[in-house]
Amino acid sequence: MHAPDGFIDVPVSAAAGLLAAGAIAVSLRGARRELDDTARPGAGAGAERTAPLAGLVAAFIFAVQMLNFPVAAGTSGHLLGGALAAILVGPYTGVLCVSVVLMLQAVLFADGGLTALGVNITTMAITTTVVAYALFRGLVKVLPRSRRSVTAASFVAALVSVPASAVVFTLLYAVGGTTDVSIGKVATAMVGVHVLIGLGEAAITALTVGAVIAVRPDLVHGARGLRQRLKLRVNGELVDAPETAEPVPAAARSPRTVWIAGLVTSLVLAGFVSFYASADPDGLEKVAADHGIDQQAEEHAVADSPLADYGVKDVDDARLSGGLAGVIGVGVTVVAGTGVFWAVRRRRTADEQAEAPSPAGTSV
């Protein structure tokens, strides 16, 4: 759903850019709290590891976005990632995760226009994250407090977030579209195809959240406060084990195994599985082609990038070229994302130290 330059005029693109910049600024402040897990009992040193995990989420989203899946005749879709990021690492950090991915895709891979970057962040990062997390929180409040409920809520939230993103794009196009087309037809086509794409988004999100909850529920932002008691088999039946001692805080356990597994999975998806992704145009591309919107698309400013179109320049073998581009993308994203989130985390620590009263000024 990456909009290229030329679909939406300069004034509206600039306004969307200002909105995106404001949302990122707000998210930077909110992410400082989300990345600092010291507010949770027993977090301790675990808070220092949240930045690499957030960077990993960004890299995983980059990898899965390379896996276009067929949704209708001649149309494909891919993960947007806002719901997944918000549930795993929090809504503010989620906005930053998807924004980092979109920026790197635009600058390195010529995917999504540079002047349209604000539009893409507004539709794919802000809208999906806000809509998904608001719906997710509402669902987990009324559903039983269990891990299955978190997974089910993740599915519904992700499903709704995708057509919501399509609606926001349509509204932006209604104001600043560069072609004379029926907005009603564009809206119907966009929402219709993105409901189907939303089913794929929901499945990917629910499976990923469910997998992480199964091994480390403490690492899932949306599952905080949930703890499943140990079970004992008594006379062939499972019963709750008595709580005879305080359990070791989950955050005190190293998430290194999860991080390594996530990184390896991302590299395999981007470097190998992506070769088998659908080559059909995604939902926005198909709607644009059907309604003549694509005639206004402008050539990307970095179309001659060595990694343009997710291939490595001068590497003739398509499988090798795409695989290398995917691996490079995952590597760059995890490094850039971790760096951003580490800086955000350190900034909060520095602010807290600056606000703390000095020993000399303490009354006796």
N, C-alpha and C positions, 0 to 999 in steps of 0.2 A: 504494500500500500504506500510505497514511497512515491510522493508526488515529485515530478521533475520541475525544473524551471519552465515558466511559460504557461502553466495551467491556470495560475491565479495571478492577477495583476500586482504591480509593485506596491501600491498603497496597502492593499490587504495583506500581502506577504510581509511588509514591514510591520504592520500592526500585530500580525501573528508572531513576528520575531520579538517584538516588545513584550507581548504576553508570555512567550516562552522564556524570555530572559527573567521576567519577574517571577515566574513559577520556579525557575531554577534557583533564583536567589532565596525564595522562601524555603525551597527544598533543602538547600545547603544548611539553613538554620535548623530545620526539623530533623535532618539526617544526623546532626551532631548528637541529638538525644537518642535517636534510634541506634546509632553505632556505639553509643556508650551504654553498655549493658550493666553498669555498676548500680543502676537503679533497681535491678533485680536482686533479690536475696541470693547470696552465694555466687554472684557473677565473678567477682575477683578478677584474676588474670584472664579469664575468658573474654573480657571486653576487648582486650588487645587483639583478639583474633577475628573480630567482626569485619574489619576492613578487607582482609583477604577473601572472606566469604562473600562479601558484597561484590568484590571484583570478579569472583568466580561466577556469580549469578549473571553479571553483564556478559562475560565470555560465553556462558552457556546459551544465553539468549541470542547472541551473535551466531553461534553455531547452528542452533535450531532454525533461525530465520533463513538459513541457506537451504532448508529442506522443504521446498514447495511441494504440497500434496494436492492431487486432483480433487476438485469439489463439484464440477459440472462439466458438460461437454465443452472442451476447449478452454477451460478456466482452472486456475490453481489458486492456492492460498498458502500463507505461511504464518507462523507464530508472530504476534505483535509483542507479547511479553510483559505488558503492563500488569496484568493480573498476577502472573507468576512472580514477578519481582516484588510487588507490593505484599503479597502473602508471605513470601520467604524472608524478606529483609525489611519490610515496612514501607508505607506509601511514599514518604519523602525520599528515602533511599531508592525506592523503586523508580520514581521519576528520574532520578539521576542515572540509574543503571541504564534505562532505555535511552536516555538522552546521550550518554556516552557512546552507546552502540550506534545511534543515528549519526552522530558527528563523525565517527570514524568511518562509517559506511560512505558518507557523503564526500569526505576528504580523500580517503585512500582508494575506495572502490567505485567511485562515480555512481553511487546508488542513492538517488534522491538529490534534488537540486540544492545548490548552495544558497540561492536566494529563497528557496522553498524550505530551508531547514527549519525555520520557525513554524511553518505550517505542519511539517512532519512531526516536530516535537509536540505541537499542540494536539494533533490528532492521535498519534501513536504512543506518546509517552504520558502526557498530562491526562487526556480524556480517559484512556483505558485504565490508568492507575486509579484515578479519582472514582470513576464509576464502579470499577471492580471492587475496590477496597470498601467503599461505602456499602455496597450490596453485601459483600462478604461479612462485614461486621454486623450488619442487620440480621443476616441468616444465622450466624453462630450464637447470637443472643437468644434466638427462639428455638434453636435445635438443641438436642441433648448435648451436654458437654463431653464430647468424645472425639477421638481422632477421625472416625468415619464421618462425623459431622463436618469437620474441617475440610476433609477431602471433597465431600458433597457440595459444600458451600463454595469451594474453589472452582468446581466445575460450573456451577450456575453463574458465578461472578465473571469468570472468563468468557463464558458464552455470551453474556449480555454486553460485555465491554467492546466486542468487535463491531457489531452493528452500531453501537453508540459512537464509535470512532468514525464510522461511515457517515453517520448523520452530521457530525461536526464538520467533516470535510465538505459535505453537500451544502451546509450553511455557509461555509467560507466561499465555496464556489458560487453560490447564489449572489453573494455580495461582490466578489471580485473575479468571477469567471471571465476568461478571455475569448469564449466562443458563445454564439447565440444559439443555445439549446434549451429545450424544455427542462426546467429544474425538477418538475414533477417526475419526468421520465428518468432523469439522472438519480433522483432520490430513490425511486422504486427499484432501479437496477442495482444501485449501490447497497441498499439495505438488504435486498433479496440475496445477492451473492455473498454478502458478508455474514448473514445468518448462517449460511452453510460453512463458511470459513470459521465462524465462531464455534461450531461443533468440533472442528479439529483443534482449535485453540483450547477449548474446554477439556478435551481428552488429554492433550499434552500437559496442561497445567495440573489437572487432577492426578495424573500418573506421577508426575514429578513431585508434587507436594506429598502425595501418599507415600512415595518411596523414601523421601527424607524423613517424614514423620515416623515411619516404621523403624528407623535406626537411630535417629537423633531428633526427637520432637522439640528439644530445647533450642535447636537451631532454626526453627520455623517461627517467625515473628507472629504469624496469625494463630499459632497453637500455644502461645504463652499462657500459663495458668492451667494447662492440662497435664495431668500426670496419671499414668495408668498403673494401678497397683499390681504387684507381683501376684501370680496365680500359683496355687498349689493343687495337685491332684489328690483328692481324698475320696476313697471308695469309688474311683472311676469318674468323679466329678471335679470340675475346676472350681475352686473357691478362692476368695481374696486372702492373700497371706497377711498375717498380723504384722502391724508396723511396730516392731520391737526396737528399732533403732532409727536414727535419722539417716536417710539415704545420702550418699555422696552427691553433692550438687552436680547436676548434669553439666553445667557450664565449666566445671573444674576439669572435665575430661577434654582432652585435646580433640579438635575437629579435623585433625590432619588427615585421617583416613577418608573422611567425607570429601575434603578438599581435593585430595589426590584422585579419588574416584570420579569426582565431578569434572576435573580437568581432563583426565584421560577420556571420559565419555565425550566431552566437548571436542577434543582433538579427533576422535574417531568419527564423530558425526560430521564435522566440517571437512576433515581430510579424506574421508572415504565414502561415507553414506551419501554425502551431498551430490556425488556423481550420478546417483540414481534418482535424484529429485525430479519432479515434473518440470518439463520445459515450457509448459503452457503459460500464457500471461496470467498475472495475478488478477485479483478482482478489480482493482482500480484500472489497471492496464486494459483489461477486457472492456470495461464500461467506457473508458476513454476512446478506444478504437471503434466501438459500436456507435458512438454518438459524435464522432468527429472531433472530440476534445484533443486527441493526440496530435492533431495537425498544428497545434500551437506549442508543442513541446520544443524546448530549445536544447541545443547541444550542451552537454555538461562541461563546465569550466575546466574540469580535470579529466576529460575524456581520454587523454593520452597518459594517464597515470599508469605506472608499471603493474598495478593491480586492478585496473579498470575491468568491470564486468566479472569480477571474481575469477580472474585468471592471471597468471604470471607472464609478463611480456617476454617474448622470444622463447618461450617453452612451447614447442609445437604439439606435444602429446596432450590432448584435452583432459584426460583423466589426471595426469601428473600436474598440469597447470592449475586446474581447479582445486586439487587436493592441497598443493603447496599454498595457494592463496587462502584457502580455508584455515590451514594450520597457522599461517602468518597472522591472519585476522584474529584467531583465538588468542594467540600469544600477545599481540599488541593490545587487544581489549583487556585481557586479564592484568597486564602490567599497568596500562593507563587507568583502568577502573580501580585497581588496588591503590595506585598512587593518589588518585582523587579522594578516595574514601579514607585513606590513611591521613591525608592532609586535613580533611574535615574532622576526623577523630582527634588529631593532635591539636587543632584549633580550639576545640571545646575544652580539652585538658588545660591548655594555656589560659583560656578565659577564666576557668574555675580557679586556677592558681592565682591569677591576678585579682580576683574578687575575694579570695580568702584573706581574713585578717592576719596581719603579721604577728608573731609572738610578742614583739615589743609593744604592740598596741593593745594587747589583751589585758583587761582589767583583772586585778587580783582580789 
